[in-house]
Amino acid sequence: MISLYAFMGAIEQGTAFGLMVLGVYLTFRVLDFPDLTVDGSLPLGAAVSAVAISNGYHPLVGMSMAVGAGFLAGAVTGILNTKFKILHLLASILTMISLYSINIRIMGRPNMTLLGEDTLIDQFIELSGLAPHFSTPILFAIISGVALLALIWFLKTSFGLAMLATGDNPKMITSLGVNRDMMIIFGVGLSNAMVALSGALVAQNQGAADVNMGIGTIIAGLASVIIGETLFGKPNVTRAMLSALLGSIIYRIAIALALGVRFGDFAFTPSDLNLVTAALVVVALVSPQIKSGLLKRRAA
């Protein structure tokens, strides 16, 4: 069992990183574009927002700047792939490693603290009058919920439907006169814009931006998407995106539970996070097969 504070902390992280998960869903499921740029665009959003807030800008302005920077990073990956014919995976890796140096340039150092700065979280705590461990998850849930609704609405527009078709059947959408390259560039840019916004929230929540905070982002994103799809299904895009967001919360709760488990003298530590993540993904992938096998045996 985990304490109330740990549980609320897991929900807090799940909703903050939920924006990142929605971005990962957009590239991997909608566009069928394996994108590793997110490992660099998450700290990019954190760096841009931290610098903006430290220089006296309103947190919302800093977050807007982070969204723009993330979109540009994703667009670069899309351009490298579509215009220069670089393999999507390699294009995203090139952008990701470039962002490491760019993020240090933006902050002027490997990390930047936000302690003592007026963040969006501080303003919401003051406005709501609630304790931090309650108000922060509520704030992140509101932001993630608005982003989810906006993304669902966007994908139901003619432009969004064309983007869905780009991932499902590229040849058909090209034959209909849709500019497939533009769809990929915009889609990957939008994905990384959401990831950067997630980074801006995480930086304000942690009180610092760090150049290494994006390591393992893609693993956590894919794990959340897979867990959500396994538990809640994906009959349509709306349900699939909601499943991905809920998967992010469940993933963080599962991590908190796993790190609190003890077997005699053995206990998981934060350094075992990637091992626990890998185990969760394996369980999520294998469980539907096991369930299907059991149903077949019962039917036989």
N, C-alpha and C positions, 0 to 999 in steps of 0.2 A: 504493500500500500504506500501511497505517497501523501504528503501533507497537503493541506488546502493551498498553501503558498506555492508549493511545487506544481500543483494541478493548475492553478491560475496562471502560473508562469509558463506552463506548457501551452495553454490556450493563447496566452499573449504571444508567444513565439510562433505558434501555428498560424495565427491570423496575420502577424507581421510578415512572415515568410509566405503566406498564402498568395500574396501578389506575385511573388517570384514563381510559385507553382503554376499560377494561371499563365504567366509568360512562357514557362516551359511547356505547358499543355498546348499553347498556341503554335509553337514551332514543331514540336514532336508529333502531335496528333492532328492538328489542322493542316499545317503546311508540309508535314512529312519531311522536315528539315532538321537533321541532328545538329544542334547548335551548342557549342561549348563557350560561346561568348559570355554567357551568364556568369561564369566564374570571375570574369573581369568587370562586367557591367554592374554587379551588385556593389563591390567596393567603389566603383566609379560614382554611383549615386550617393553613397555614403560620403565620399570625399567632397563632391561638389556641394552637397547640402551643408556639410560641416564647415567648409570654407565660407559659404554664404552666411550662415548663422553667426559664425565668429566675426564676420565683418559687419554685423549689425542689420542684416536683412531679416525680414520676417520669415519664420520657418516655412510658411506656405510658398513664399517666393523661392527659398532654397530648394524646396521639394520640386517645384515647377522646373527649376534649372536642372535638377537631377534627372527629371523625366526627359527633358530635351537632350541632355548629354547621353542618356541611355539609348534614346532613339537614334542618335547619330552613330553610336558604336554599333548598333545592330544593322543600321543601313550600310555601314562600311563592309560588314560581313556579307550582306546581300549583294553589294556591288562587286566584291571580289569574286563571288560565286557566279553571278549572272553575266557580268560584263567582261571579266577577265578569265572566266571559265576555270576557276580554281575549285577543286572538290569542296563541297560544303563543309565537311568536317575539318579539312585543312584550313579553309578560309576562316572558320570560327576560332581555330587554335591560334592562327596568326594574329587575329584581332585581340584575343584574350591575352597573349603574352605581351602585345604592344601596350595594352591597358595597364599592365603592371607598372611600367615606367611612367606612363601618362598620369596615373593616380598619384605617384610620388611627386611628379612635377606640380600637380594641382595643389597638393597639401604642403609641398615644400619639404616634406619629411615622410617617413614611413607611416606615421600615425598622427592623429590630431584629437585632442580631448575636447569635449563639449561641456565639461563640468563648469558650472557657474554661468553657462549660457542659457538664455530663455528659449526653450524648445516648445514644440507643439504639444508635447506630453505635459509639460509644466503648465501651459495655458489651459489645457483641458482639465487637469486636476483641480486647478483653481476655479474653473468655471463650474465643474460638476460638484465639487465639494466632497467627492468620494475618496476613499483611501487609494493610494497608487496601485495596489495589486488588484483593485477592482476597476478603476477608471481606465487604466492603460489597455487592458483587453477589450473594454467596451469601445474605446477610440479606434483601436486597430480593426475590430469587427465592423464598425461603421464604414471605415475607409475601404476595407476589403469587400464588404457587401455592395457599396456603391460602384467599385471597380468591376465587380462581377456582373451587376445589372447593366452597366454601360457596355461591357464586352458582349453580353448576350444580345443587347439591342443592336450593337454594331454588326454582329455576325448575321443578323436577320435583315440587314439592309441589302440592296443590290450589290454594293461593293463587297460587303462581308460574305455574301453568298458566292460571289466570284472567287473570293479568297479560299472558301471551303472547297470549291470545285477545283481550284489550282492544286490543292493537296491530294484530292481524290482522283482526278483524271486530268493531268497536265495537257495531254494531246487534245482532248475534247475542248478544254477551255481556250487553248490556242486557236483551234479551228473556228471558234465562235468570235474571234477577233479581240479577245482580252489580252492585254499586255502582261504575260506571265512574269517577266522580269520585274516589272513594277510591283506586282502583287507580292513577290518574294521579298523584295527590298523593303516594302512598307510593312509586311507582316513580321519579318525578323526585327525591324526597327521598333514596331509596337511591342513585341515581346520583350525586348531588352529595356524599353521605356518602363514597363511594369516591374521588371527586375530591379532597375535602378531606383524606382520609387520604394520598393521593398527595402533596398539598401539604405535609403534615406531614413526610413522609419526605424530600422534596426540600429543605425548609428545613434539616433536620438534616444532610443530606449537603452542602449548600452552606455551612452555617455561618451562615445569615442568612435572615430572612424579609423580603420586599420587597413593597410594595403593587402594583408593576407586574409581578411575576413571572408573572402569569396571562395576559398578553397573548399571543395566538396559540395558547392552549391548545386551543381547539376545532378549529383548523386541524390541529395536530399529532395530535389524537385521531382526527379523520376520516381523515387520511392513513394512520394506522396501521391503522385498521379496513379501509380499502379495500385497502391493500397486503396485509394478512393474508388477506382474502377472495380476492384475485386469485391469490395464490401457493398457498394451502392449501384454498380452497373453503369452502363453508358448507352442507353437506348437512343438518345439524341444528344445534340450538342449542349443544350441547356442543362440536362441532367449530368452530362459528363463533366462540365465545368464546375457545377456545384459539388460533384463527387470529388473532384480534384482539390477544391478548397477545404472540404471536410476531411479529405485524406491528409492534408497538411496538418490539421489539428490533431487527428488521430496519431499521425506519425510522431509528433512531438510528445504526445501523452505516452505513447509506447516507449519512446526513448527515455523519458523520465522514469517510467516504471522499470525498464530494463536496467538502468543505471542504479536503481535502488535495490535490486535483487542481490541477495547474498547466499552463497552456498558454503556454509561453514566459514572457513577463513578466506574464501575467495569472494571477491566483489568486483563488479565492473567499475571502471573509472572513466572520466571524460576522455581519456586517450583511446578508449575502446569504442568511441562513437561510430567510426566507419565500419568496424566489425559488426556492431549491433545493427547498423543501417543495412549492411549486406544481408544479414540474417533475416531481417524484416522483409526485404525485397524478395528473397528466396521463398519465404513462407507465403507471401502474397501471390507469387507466381505459381507455386506448386499447389496451394490449397484448392483452387478450382478444379485441377486435374484429379486430386484425391477425392473431392466431392463427387465429381462426375463418375469416377470409378466405383465409388460406393453405391451410387444410384443404379448403375448398370448391374452390379452384383445383386442388389435387391430385386431389380426387375427380372433378372434371370431366375 
